Amino acid sequence: MGDPASKKVFPGMGSGLPNPYSADFDRAEDSISSSYLDYQSAENHRVKYGKLASNPAVLLTRRIAGLLMAMTALAGVVAPNHPLTRPTLMILVWVPMLLISIMPALIAAERAMTALVLRSSLWKEEVIVKGVRRDMMAEPGMDRIKAGLNDVRLHNAIASILAVTSLFLLILAAGLEPNGLAYNLILLITLTTSLALSYHAIFTSDEIRKLGDELPYLVLHSPTHHPMKLDTILGDLVYAHLDPDHSLLWNLWEDKLSHSILPGVDKRQARERILYLMHLNSRGNLSDEETLGELKEFIKPMSIQTLLLDEDEQFNWVRLQRLIAHARAWQVEVFDLLDRLQNDLLSGSAAITKDEWRMDLALASQCDNQTGHLFIALNNQTEADRHLTVEVIVPGGMPESQVHRFELSSCPGPDQAVKITDKLVEDALDWMPKYLEKGVILWIGVAWESSVRGRRNVQVILRDDDDTIIGSRIIRTKVLTGDSNLSRQRLKRMLKARAKGEKPLPTLEISTNDE
């Protein structure tokens, strides 16, 4: 995973002075070294077997193994005297099929739990980050991650029990006389357990797909805490969806970024611009060379190599793209706000070039469990900072009205349309970070009463200090009861985002003359 601990030199292991004591004298240090080696071994096994378990061919084998065993049992009941329906002929087929379909997931889940326990202890011993001691298991959200791993282990245990039971019954039936009562009864029981194995594999395949991730806790993490006001939309959004293990590492990466930017560049705008460039590069709007050229405008050229193009860097080029895509998997609507802002800048829309205020809303078209996330993007395009009041009205909601007051910094927009990139004048890549950093993005949770369902409106009213209405917008959504297939669709997007983080880093040459 490229942890800083992989580069850590333990006391007594790398010093130039001779050690007068035996190699086992410092047992505490030896124990830490042993734990770290065990952790590395568990991580390697977790990734190796997890990727094998989540392979589409292995998942398909896991689904059809039980079905084929059930068909064999049924054939033994219907045509017991036919030579091809004898269970003994199929045992040699079922054993390797069941081992291939169940064992990788079983090993991956067990090693993942071992790695979690060891990584938690290494954090406490200041091994993951030198000089930083933390209790990872006490962080908010780690209980859900651990419960998610235990769920996978439970699924593997159930699948193993069903597979062993079905296989044992087939072997038992092979030693009985065909057409006998015991023979038919055992095959009918085998039919039941085999079908149960197949159905279980179908319903738990999504959990198996989460195994083998290079960032082991990201997909298992369910973000429950987030700020209501995002200071920078991409940076805060990515951070809000980080698992507890990587949240501290993100802060360390930001400190490294602050020492890599050119003099006079604002740290938050630099972070926002990096993430926006990675987002455009991932979508194919910017080539690798164009992205590198834009990065050189505000980052020291040689720092780009260590910050973004280093394979061992925790948040390098492809990892950032993966984290952005992961945040998008959770909150697709936020990126619709980004796209609309970019389109307004490129087209010279009146909302940018003429209006004093710009307000944009985003809410999912469907809200399951009668809850949703409303995003409100606001920009003050006047010449002075202003205080504003935002009222959110949710008919049938809990509550039905919310009022938020804040100060909005001045950010006059361009006078005309801008290009996506332009070396002579300010382009969209210059304006976007300004709008995102000086504007306000409100992340407001909305909820409806248990009796509310179907199409519903949400109204947002913008007022100034004199309580004069500046603007009003209505957005519509469909309120659903219970958990719909939205969580399944989100998982598909998260797995697609994971594929982004597994691609190789771009090979770009950075000239030392640029330093």
Number of C-alpha atoms within 10 A of each C-alpha: 14 13 14 15 16 15 10 13 13 14 9 13 13 9 10 7 8 7 11 7 8 7 11 10 11 12 10 10 15 15 12 16 17 12 17 21 14 16 21 17 14 22 23 19 21 28 21 17 21 26 22 22 29 23 16 12 12 18 22 15 20 25 22 20 22 30 20 17 27 25 17 22 28 18 17 26 22 13 14 20 12 10 11 14 19 21 24 16 12 16 17 10 12 19 13 10 17 19 14 17 25 21 16 23 29 24 19 28 29 19 22 28 18 17 24 22 15 19 23 17 21 23 21 16 17 14 23 23 20 13 9 12 15 18 13 19 19 11 12 14 19 19 12 15 22 18 12 18 21 16 15 23 21 14 22 24 14 16 25 18 14 22 26 16 16 28 22 14 21 27 15 16 23 18 11 14 12 17 14 11 10 14 21 21 13 19 25 18 17 28 25 16 24 29 23 20 26 23 15 19 27 15 11 16 18 17 18 24 22 24 28 25 21 19 17 21 24 22 22 21 19 16 16 9 10 14 12 13 16 21 18 21 24 26 21 15 22 19 19 18 25 21 23 22 22 17 15 16 17 16 12 13 16 16 12 14 19 17 13 20 22 16 11 7 13 13 18 17 21 20 19 22 25 23 21 20 22 23 21 16 19 20 12 10 14 18 13 17 14 13 16 19 13 19 18 18 12 20 23 17 22 16 18 20 17 15 20 21 18 15 18 16 18 21 22 21 25 22 24 21 25 26 25 25 27 27 23 22 20 19 19 17 19 25 19 16 19 18 12 12 23 18 16 18 26 17 15 19 16 15 17 23 18 16 14 17 17 17 18 18 20 20 21 19 13 18 24 19 16 22 19 20 18 19 23 21 22 21 24 26 24 15 11 11 13 14 14 19 20 21 16 24 19 19 16 17 18 15 14 15 16 14 12 13 14 12 13 18 19 17 21 20 21 17 13 14 18 22 14 18 15 12 7 6 10 14 18 22 19 17 20 19 23 18 23 24 23 18 24 23 24 21 20 18 12 22 21 23 14 12 8 16 17 12 12 16 14 19 16 21 17 22 17 15 11 9 10 11 13 13 14 14 13 12 15 15 16 16 23 18 16 11 12 13 10 12 12 12 12 17 21 15 19 23 19 15 22 23 14 20 22 13 11 10 15 12 9 11 9 16 9 8 7 9 11
